[in-house]
């Protein structure tokens, strides 16, 4: 009788055990499905974000970039205008100079070389040369020495002459020599030429 009761009890438990196993399997399937849905949603959100970024980059590429005006272009144009002006002034002075040049060349050609005047380590007469502040430049076959002081954007200060502006002239004190300033730069250099009569 006990054995029969055990069999009946086991027969009644089997459906419950089968139901529990089924519920566990169902719960596992639901968990897998939820996990898959979460991953799919995350991938979809990532793809949407990438599409938005690509669209934004496309809009930026299509939008013309407005250049920033920091004054560089205006400064370059002003510098170019100044150079053109100086070149024009030099050309005009050079065109006017040949009328007086032959007489000066003839006088220097016929004059005897004075052994007391420098002939080496000096700047030849009529030669354009660069100067810097605080330097001395003896001129060949003359008593003239170009001693430079301050150099600004358009002026050179020369001892015995004073300030000379670009394309201007000045007579060196105690000599018959004239110095012409072709250009001056605030960076500290200038181009000059000395002629003597």
ZAVEXKE-21756 format. One record per residue (C-alpha): x, y, z; residue number from 1. Coordinates in Angstrom, 1 decimal, decimal comma. Layout:
<pts>
<pt><east>X</east><north>Y</north><up>Z</up><num>NUM</num></pt>
...
</pts>
This chain:
<pts>
<pt><east>0,0</east><north>0,0</north><up>0,0</up><num>1</num></pt>
<pt><east>2,8</east><north>2,4</north><up>0,8</up><num>2</num></pt>
<pt><east>4,5</east><north>1,6</north><up>-2,4</up><num>3</num></pt>
<pt><east>1,3</east><north>2,4</north><up>-4,3</up><num>4</num></pt>
<pt><east>1,0</east><north>5,7</north><up>-2,5</up><num>5</num></pt>
<pt><east>4,6</east><north>6,6</north><up>-3,4</up><num>6</num></pt>
<pt><east>3,9</east><north>5,8</north><up>-7,0</up><num>7</num></pt>
<pt><east>0,8</east><north>8,0</north><up>-7,0</up><num>8</num></pt>
<pt><east>2,7</east><north>10,8</north><up>-5,3</up><num>9</num></pt>
<pt><east>5,5</east><north>10,5</north><up>-7,9</up><num>10</num></pt>
<pt><east>2,9</east><north>10,5</north><up>-10,7</up><num>11</num></pt>
<pt><east>1,4</east><north>13,7</north><up>-9,3</up><num>12</num></pt>
<pt><east>4,8</east><north>15,4</north><up>-8,8</up><num>13</num></pt>
<pt><east>6,0</east><north>14,7</north><up>-12,4</up><num>14</num></pt>
<pt><east>3,6</east><north>17,2</north><up>-14,0</up><num>15</num></pt>
<pt><east>4,7</east><north>19,8</north><up>-11,4</up><num>16</num></pt>
<pt><east>8,4</east><north>19,1</north><up>-12,1</up><num>17</num></pt>
<pt><east>7,8</east><north>19,3</north><up>-15,8</up><num>18</num></pt>
<pt><east>6,0</east><north>22,6</north><up>-15,3</up><num>19</num></pt>
<pt><east>8,9</east><north>24,0</north><up>-13,2</up><num>20</num></pt>
<pt><east>11,4</east><north>22,9</north><up>-15,9</up><num>21</num></pt>
<pt><east>9,2</east><north>24,5</north><up>-18,5</up><num>22</num></pt>
<pt><east>9,0</east><north>27,7</north><up>-16,5</up><num>23</num></pt>
<pt><east>12,8</east><north>27,8</north><up>-16,0</up><num>24</num></pt>
<pt><east>13,2</east><north>27,3</north><up>-19,8</up><num>25</num></pt>
<pt><east>10,7</east><north>30,0</north><up>-20,5</up><num>26</num></pt>
<pt><east>12,5</east><north>32,4</north><up>-18,1</up><num>27</num></pt>
<pt><east>15,8</east><north>31,6</north><up>-19,8</up><num>28</num></pt>
<pt><east>14,2</east><north>32,3</north><up>-23,2</up><num>29</num></pt>
<pt><east>12,8</east><north>35,6</north><up>-22,0</up><num>30</num></pt>
<pt><east>16,1</east><north>36,6</north><up>-20,5</up><num>31</num></pt>
<pt><east>17,9</east><north>35,8</north><up>-23,7</up><num>32</num></pt>
<pt><east>15,3</east><north>37,8</north><up>-25,7</up><num>33</num></pt>
<pt><east>15,6</east><north>40,8</north><up>-23,3</up><num>34</num></pt>
<pt><east>19,4</east><north>40,7</north><up>-23,6</up><num>35</num></pt>
<pt><east>19,1</east><north>40,5</north><up>-27,4</up><num>36</num></pt>
<pt><east>16,6</east><north>43,4</north><up>-27,4</up><num>37</num></pt>
<pt><east>18,9</east><north>45,5</north><up>-25,2</up><num>38</num></pt>
<pt><east>21,9</east><north>44,9</north><up>-27,5</up><num>39</num></pt>
<pt><east>19,9</east><north>45,6</north><up>-30,6</up><num>40</num></pt>
<pt><east>18,7</east><north>48,9</north><up>-29,1</up><num>41</num></pt>
<pt><east>22,2</east><north>49,9</north><up>-28,1</up><num>42</num></pt>
<pt><east>23,5</east><north>49,1</north><up>-31,6</up><num>43</num></pt>
<pt><east>20,6</east><north>51,1</north><up>-33,1</up><num>44</num></pt>
<pt><east>21,4</east><north>54,1</north><up>-30,9</up><num>45</num></pt>
<pt><east>25,0</east><north>54,0</north><up>-31,8</up><num>46</num></pt>
<pt><east>24,2</east><north>53,8</north><up>-35,5</up><num>47</num></pt>
<pt><east>21,8</east><north>56,8</north><up>-35,1</up><num>48</num></pt>
<pt><east>24,5</east><north>58,8</north><up>-33,3</up><num>49</num></pt>
<pt><east>27,0</east><north>58,0</north><up>-36,1</up><num>50</num></pt>
<pt><east>24,5</east><north>59,1</north><up>-38,8</up><num>51</num></pt>
<pt><east>23,8</east><north>62,4</north><up>-36,9</up><num>52</num></pt>
<pt><east>27,6</east><north>63,0</north><up>-36,7</up><num>53</num></pt>
<pt><east>28,1</east><north>62,3</north><up>-40,4</up><num>54</num></pt>
<pt><east>25,1</east><north>64,6</north><up>-41,3</up><num>55</num></pt>
<pt><east>26,6</east><north>67,4</north><up>-39,1</up><num>56</num></pt>
<pt><east>30,0</east><north>67,0</north><up>-40,8</up><num>57</num></pt>
<pt><east>28,3</east><north>67,1</north><up>-44,2</up><num>58</num></pt>
<pt><east>26,6</east><north>70,4</north><up>-43,2</up><num>59</num></pt>
<pt><east>29,8</east><north>71,9</north><up>-42,0</up><num>60</num></pt>
<pt><east>31,6</east><north>70,9</north><up>-45,2</up><num>61</num></pt>
<pt><east>28,8</east><north>72,4</north><up>-47,3</up><num>62</num></pt>
<pt><east>28,8</east><north>75,7</north><up>-45,3</up><num>63</num></pt>
<pt><east>31,4</east><north>78,2</north><up>-46,6</up><num>64</num></pt>
<pt><east>34,0</east><north>79,1</north><up>-44,0</up><num>65</num></pt>
<pt><east>34,2</east><north>82,8</north><up>-43,3</up><num>66</num></pt>
<pt><east>37,8</east><north>84,0</north><up>-43,1</up><num>67</num></pt>
<pt><east>38,9</east><north>85,7</north><up>-39,9</up><num>68</num></pt>
<pt><east>40,1</east><north>89,3</north><up>-40,6</up><num>69</num></pt>
<pt><east>43,1</east><north>89,7</north><up>-38,3</up><num>70</num></pt>
<pt><east>44,6</east><north>92,6</north><up>-40,3</up><num>71</num></pt>
<pt><east>47,3</east><north>90,5</north><up>-42,1</up><num>72</num></pt>
<pt><east>45,8</east><north>91,1</north><up>-45,5</up><num>73</num></pt>
<pt><east>45,6</east><north>94,8</north><up>-45,0</up><num>74</num></pt>
<pt><east>49,1</east><north>95,0</north><up>-43,7</up><num>75</num></pt>
<pt><east>50,5</east><north>93,1</north><up>-46,7</up><num>76</num></pt>
<pt><east>48,6</east><north>95,4</north><up>-49,1</up><num>77</num></pt>
<pt><east>50,0</east><north>98,5</north><up>-47,3</up><num>78</num></pt>
<pt><east>53,5</east><north>97,1</north><up>-47,5</up><num>79</num></pt>
<pt><east>53,1</east><north>96,3</north><up>-51,2</up><num>80</num></pt>
<pt><east>51,8</east><north>99,9</north><up>-51,8</up><num>81</num></pt>
<pt><east>54,8</east><north>101,3</north><up>-49,9</up><num>82</num></pt>
<pt><east>57,3</east><north>99,2</north><up>-51,9</up><num>83</num></pt>
<pt><east>55,7</east><north>100,3</north><up>-55,2</up><num>84</num></pt>
<pt><east>55,9</east><north>103,9</north><up>-54,1</up><num>85</num></pt>
<pt><east>59,6</east><north>103,6</north><up>-53,1</up><num>86</num></pt>
<pt><east>60,4</east><north>101,8</north><up>-56,4</up><num>87</num></pt>
<pt><east>58,8</east><north>104,7</north><up>-58,3</up><num>88</num></pt>
<pt><east>60,7</east><north>107,3</north><up>-56,4</up><num>89</num></pt>
<pt><east>64,0</east><north>105,5</north><up>-56,9</up><num>90</num></pt>
<pt><east>63,3</east><north>105,1</north><up>-60,6</up><num>91</num></pt>
<pt><east>62,6</east><north>108,8</north><up>-60,8</up><num>92</num></pt>
<pt><east>65,8</east><north>109,8</north><up>-59,0</up><num>93</num></pt>
<pt><east>67,9</east><north>107,3</north><up>-61,0</up><num>94</num></pt>
<pt><east>66,4</east><north>108,8</north><up>-64,2</up><num>95</num></pt>
<pt><east>67,4</east><north>112,3</north><up>-63,0</up><num>96</num></pt>
<pt><east>70,9</east><north>111,3</north><up>-61,8</up><num>97</num></pt>
<pt><east>72,6</east><north>110,4</north><up>-65,1</up><num>98</num></pt>
<pt><east>72,8</east><north>114,1</north><up>-66,2</up><num>99</num></pt>
<pt><east>75,1</east><north>115,0</north><up>-63,3</up><num>100</num></pt>
<pt><east>76,9</east><north>111,6</north><up>-63,1</up><num>101</num></pt>
<pt><east>79,2</east><north>112,0</north><up>-66,1</up><num>102</num></pt>
<pt><east>80,7</east><north>115,2</north><up>-64,7</up><num>103</num></pt>
<pt><east>81,3</east><north>113,6</north><up>-61,3</up><num>104</num></pt>
<pt><east>82,8</east><north>110,5</north><up>-63,0</up><num>105</num></pt>
<pt><east>85,1</east><north>112,7</north><up>-65,1</up><num>106</num></pt>
<pt><east>86,3</east><north>114,6</north><up>-62,1</up><num>107</num></pt>
<pt><east>87,1</east><north>111,5</north><up>-60,1</up><num>108</num></pt>
<pt><east>88,8</east><north>110,0</north><up>-63,1</up><num>109</num></pt>
<pt><east>91,1</east><north>112,9</north><up>-63,6</up><num>110</num></pt>
<pt><east>91,8</east><north>113,5</north><up>-59,9</up><num>111</num></pt>
<pt><east>95,0</east><north>112,0</north><up>-58,5</up><num>112</num></pt>
<pt><east>94,6</east><north>109,5</north><up>-55,7</up><num>113</num></pt>
<pt><east>95,6</east><north>111,0</north><up>-52,4</up><num>114</num></pt>
<pt><east>97,7</east><north>108,5</north><up>-50,4</up><num>115</num></pt>
<pt><east>96,5</east><north>110,1</north><up>-47,2</up><num>116</num></pt>
<pt><east>92,9</east><north>109,0</north><up>-47,9</up><num>117</num></pt>
<pt><east>91,6</east><north>105,5</north><up>-47,4</up><num>118</num></pt>
<pt><east>91,6</east><north>103,1</north><up>-50,3</up><num>119</num></pt>
<pt><east>91,1</east><north>99,8</north><up>-48,4</up><num>120</num></pt>
<pt><east>88,6</east><north>98,7</north><up>-45,8</up><num>121</num></pt>
<pt><east>86,2</east><north>101,4</north><up>-47,0</up><num>122</num></pt>
<pt><east>83,1</east><north>101,8</north><up>-49,1</up><num>123</num></pt>
<pt><east>83,8</east><north>103,0</north><up>-52,7</up><num>124</num></pt>
<pt><east>82,2</east><north>106,3</north><up>-53,7</up><num>125</num></pt>
<pt><east>78,8</east><north>106,0</north><up>-55,4</up><num>126</num></pt>
<pt><east>78,2</east><north>102,5</north><up>-54,1</up><num>127</num></pt>
<pt><east>74,9</east><north>101,6</north><up>-52,4</up><num>128</num></pt>
<pt><east>75,5</east><north>99,8</north><up>-49,1</up><num>129</num></pt>
<pt><east>73,6</east><north>98,6</north><up>-46,0</up><num>130</num></pt>
<pt><east>74,1</east><north>100,3</north><up>-42,6</up><num>131</num></pt>
<pt><east>73,1</east><north>99,4</north><up>-39,1</up><num>132</num></pt>
<pt><east>72,8</east><north>101,5</north><up>-35,9</up><num>133</num></pt>
<pt><east>76,0</east><north>102,4</north><up>-34,0</up><num>134</num></pt>
<pt><east>78,4</east><north>101,5</north><up>-36,9</up><num>135</num></pt>
<pt><east>81,0</east><north>103,6</north><up>-38,8</up><num>136</num></pt>
<pt><east>81,6</east><north>103,3</north><up>-42,5</up><num>137</num></pt>
<pt><east>84,6</east><north>105,1</north><up>-44,0</up><num>138</num></pt>
<pt><east>84,2</east><north>106,2</north><up>-47,6</up><num>139</num></pt>
<pt><east>87,2</east><north>105,5</north><up>-50,0</up><num>140</num></pt>
<pt><east>89,2</east><north>108,4</north><up>-51,2</up><num>141</num></pt>
<pt><east>87,4</east><north>110,9</north><up>-48,9</up><num>142</num></pt>
<pt><east>87,5</east><north>112,2</north><up>-45,4</up><num>143</num></pt>
<pt><east>83,8</east><north>111,2</north><up>-45,1</up><num>144</num></pt>
<pt><east>82,8</east><north>108,6</north><up>-42,5</up><num>145</num></pt>
<pt><east>79,1</east><north>107,6</north><up>-42,2</up><num>146</num></pt>
<pt><east>78,4</east><north>107,1</north><up>-38,5</up><num>147</num></pt>
<pt><east>74,9</east><north>105,9</north><up>-38,0</up><num>148</num></pt>
<pt><east>72,7</east><north>106,4</north><up>-35,0</up><num>149</num></pt>
<pt><east>69,0</east><north>105,4</north><up>-34,7</up><num>150</num></pt>
<pt><east>67,2</east><north>103,8</north><up>-37,6</up><num>151</num></pt>
<pt><east>63,4</east><north>104,1</north><up>-37,7</up><num>152</num></pt>
<pt><east>60,8</east><north>102,9</north><up>-40,2</up><num>153</num></pt>
<pt><east>61,7</east><north>105,8</north><up>-42,6</up><num>154</num></pt>
<pt><east>64,6</east><north>107,8</north><up>-41,1</up><num>155</num></pt>
<pt><east>68,3</east><north>107,3</north><up>-40,5</up><num>156</num></pt>
<pt><east>70,2</east><north>109,5</north><up>-38,0</up><num>157</num></pt>
<pt><east>73,8</east><north>110,1</north><up>-39,2</up><num>158</num></pt>
<pt><east>76,5</east><north>111,9</north><up>-37,2</up><num>159</num></pt>
<pt><east>77,3</east><north>115,3</north><up>-38,8</up><num>160</num></pt>
<pt><east>74,2</east><north>115,1</north><up>-40,9</up><num>161</num></pt>
<pt><east>71,2</east><north>114,6</north><up>-38,6</up><num>162</num></pt>
<pt><east>68,1</east><north>112,6</north><up>-39,4</up><num>163</num></pt>
<pt><east>67,7</east><north>111,8</north><up>-43,1</up><num>164</num></pt>
<pt><east>64,3</east><north>110,5</north><up>-44,4</up><num>165</num></pt>
<pt><east>64,0</east><north>107,8</north><up>-47,1</up><num>166</num></pt>
<pt><east>64,8</east><north>109,1</north><up>-50,6</up><num>167</num></pt>
<pt><east>66,3</east><north>112,2</north><up>-48,9</up><num>168</num></pt>
<pt><east>69,8</east><north>113,7</north><up>-49,0</up><num>169</num></pt>
<pt><east>72,1</east><north>115,3</north><up>-46,4</up><num>170</num></pt>
<pt><east>75,6</east><north>116,8</north><up>-46,5</up><num>171</num></pt>
<pt><east>78,2</east><north>115,2</north><up>-44,2</up><num>172</num></pt>
<pt><east>79,7</east><north>118,0</north><up>-42,1</up><num>173</num></pt>
<pt><east>83,3</east><north>119,1</north><up>-42,9</up><num>174</num></pt>
<pt><east>83,2</east><north>117,3</north><up>-46,3</up><num>175</num></pt>
<pt><east>81,9</east><north>117,9</north><up>-49,8</up><num>176</num></pt>
<pt><east>80,1</east><north>114,5</north><up>-49,6</up><num>177</num></pt>
<pt><east>76,4</east><north>113,9</north><up>-49,7</up><num>178</num></pt>
<pt><east>74,6</east><north>110,9</north><up>-48,3</up><num>179</num></pt>
<pt><east>71,4</east><north>109,6</north><up>-49,8</up><num>180</num></pt>
<pt><east>69,1</east><north>107,2</north><up>-47,9</up><num>181</num></pt>
<pt><east>67,3</east><north>104,8</north><up>-50,2</up><num>182</num></pt>
<pt><east>65,4</east><north>102,8</north><up>-47,6</up><num>183</num></pt>
<pt><east>65,2</east><north>102,5</north><up>-43,8</up><num>184</num></pt>
<pt><east>63,6</east><north>99,8</north><up>-41,7</up><num>185</num></pt>
<pt><east>62,6</east><north>99,8</north><up>-38,1</up><num>186</num></pt>
<pt><east>64,3</east><north>96,3</north><up>-37,8</up><num>187</num></pt>
<pt><east>67,6</east><north>98,2</north><up>-37,7</up><num>188</num></pt>
<pt><east>69,0</east><north>98,5</north><up>-41,2</up><num>189</num></pt>
<pt><east>69,1</east><north>101,0</north><up>-44,0</up><num>190</num></pt>
<pt><east>70,5</east><north>101,3</north><up>-47,5</up><num>191</num></pt>
<pt><east>72,5</east><north>104,5</north><up>-48,3</up><num>192</num></pt>
<pt><east>74,9</east><north>105,9</north><up>-50,9</up><num>193</num></pt>
<pt><east>77,7</east><north>108,5</north><up>-50,6</up><num>194</num></pt>
<pt><east>78,8</east><north>110,8</north><up>-53,4</up><num>195</num></pt>
<pt><east>81,5</east><north>113,5</north><up>-53,2</up><num>196</num></pt>
<pt><east>82,3</east><north>116,4</north><up>-55,5</up><num>197</num></pt>
</pts>
